[in-house]
């Protein structure tokens, strides 16, 4: 059950990253044009889904664990920037993403050790 919750939490972070994609696309369009409104509306819809999902996540997980896991959005941001916007990955960004991931994993495992599992 807890693994399913963690998976859903990380899928939720992907939804959050997708909202940023819509926001960046909206920023590239003429203000109040049809494409702007569609991208902006998509961003708002995805943020609403994220907000509702986040409430469910913090109901099922300790807040410290859920909030610490939110750092994974940095990694999603790097992936989205690379795939959708042709942004580059520098060695510093890769090292930073690895440190973020290591911190999240260590934090998650320290929670399990504290529970005696």
Secondary structure, DSSP 8 states (H G I E B T S, - for coil): -HHHHHHHHHHHHHHHHHHHHHHHHHHTS-TT-HHHHHHHHHHHHHHHHHHHHHHHHHHHS-HHHHHHHGGGHHHHHHHHHHHHH-----HHHHHHHHHHHHHHHHHHHHHHHHTT-
